Amino acid sequence: MAPIVERFSTASVTAITNGRQLASDLRAIRAGWADRLKLRRDASAWRLADVLLRQPVVDARVVAAELGISAQNAQRAIAPLADAGVITEFTGFERNRMWQASEVLAALDAFAARAGRRGTR
């Protein structure tokens, strides 16, 4: 029984450490965005920045739903983040465009790598 408890304990501590590192990475990313964005405090782009920490790939429909705003205002929230390089458009389409927060995706990839997660087969 002791080896099982020991292995479980070690795995738990490792998972907690990894989770704390991810949280720290995300806080640092968000702080870096705050340095790059020069917006009014009440701008919807700030709320979108917070959404991107938990959903790093979005389209205008998702942004509108998450922020409770119109599709036109979703574009207004997206534009300053794209201009500052916080998000990048990756579809190349004129319509149905999608944006990604590459820094957040990289932090999630690093989290998965530290956890020893293997890719799908």
Secondary structure, 3 states (H helix, E strand, C coil): CHHHHHHHHHHHHHHHHHHHHHHHHHHHHHHHHHHHCCCCCCCHHHHHHHHHHHCCEEEHHHHHHHHCCCHHHHHHHHHHHHHCCCCEECCCCCCCCEEECHHHHHHHHHHHHHCCCCCCC
